[in-house]
Amino acid sequence: MPFTSADVRAFVRFFFGGASECLVDRQGRILVPNNLRKHAALEKEAVIIGVSSRVEIWSRDNWEKYNSGNADLVEQIAEKIGGFGIVV
C-alpha cells in the first residue's frame, strides 16, 4: 500500500493508530504510556527511528532482530516499491 495515498494513511491510522497524547517534561523527556510500552516490549533500551513523516519507537532487541535479516533484502524491496513513485 503506498503511504502517499490519503486513503491508505487514513486506513493505517484508524486500524493501527493507538495514539496517546503525551507531555514533554522540563528535561525534554516523554513518558510513553504503559499500554504502548507493553505493545512495543519497551523495558530498558529503546531505539527511535525516523520514518518519512513519522517516528517509530522500538525496543533495542526487537530492532536488532528486525534488522539482522534485512540487509540482503534491501535491493529486492527497493525494486518492489519502485512503482509507488517514492523517491529516496
C-alpha positions, 0 to 999 in steps of 0.5 A: 500500500503506498503511504502517499495515498490519503486513503491508505494513511487514513486506513493505517491510522484508524486500524493501527493508530493507538495514539496517546497524547503525551507531555514533554517534561522540563528535561525534554523527556516523554513518558510513553504510556504503559499500554504502548510500552507493553505493545512495543516490549519497551523495558530498558533500551529503546531505539527511535527511528525516523520514518518519512513523516513519522517516528517509530519507537522500538525496543533495542532487541526487537530492532536488532532482530528486525534488522539482522535479516534485512540487509540482503533484502534491501535491493529486492524491496527497493525494486518492489516499491519502485512503482509507488513513485517514492523517491529516496 
